[in-house]
């Protein structure tokens, strides 16, 4: 239409997910993620830790499967059973 200058860029084809595997906190504490949304990760890769209020590691969390990080909780304080991370498995 000539409204915007330049040439439109091609849009990448969307990636379809077969499922999402969720990582949930088994303890309460401070969440320190080690991966970011959009990052490809491997099965059993360390994805973050929960620490107590003094910096001591309570638990280390690992990816249940290989895929792409589709959700990472941005909340620092976590309670038991809260979702920490979502790993999307590509279809």
HUSULRA-V642643 format. One line per field, one symbol per residue. phi: phi as a letter, one per 30 degrees, with the letter a starting at -180 (. if undefined). psi: psi as a letter, one per 20 degrees, with the letter a starting at -180 (. if undefined). burial: + if it has 9 or more other C-alpha atoms within 8 Angstrom, else -. A space follows every 50 residues. Layout:
# HUSULRA-V642643
phi=???
psi=???
burial=???
This chain:
# HUSULRA-V642643
phi=.idcdjcdddcdddcccdabccccdcbclcdbdcbbejddbcdiddclbc cddcjddcaccbddadlbdcabdcdddbceiddcabcdcdd
psi=ijhpqappqqpqpqpqphrppqpqpirqappnqirqpipprqpjqpirqp qaijjppgqpqqpirqbpoipppipgpqrqjqphqpopoq.
burial=----------------+--++++++-+++++++---+---+++--+++++ ++----++-++++-++++++-+-----+++--++++++++-
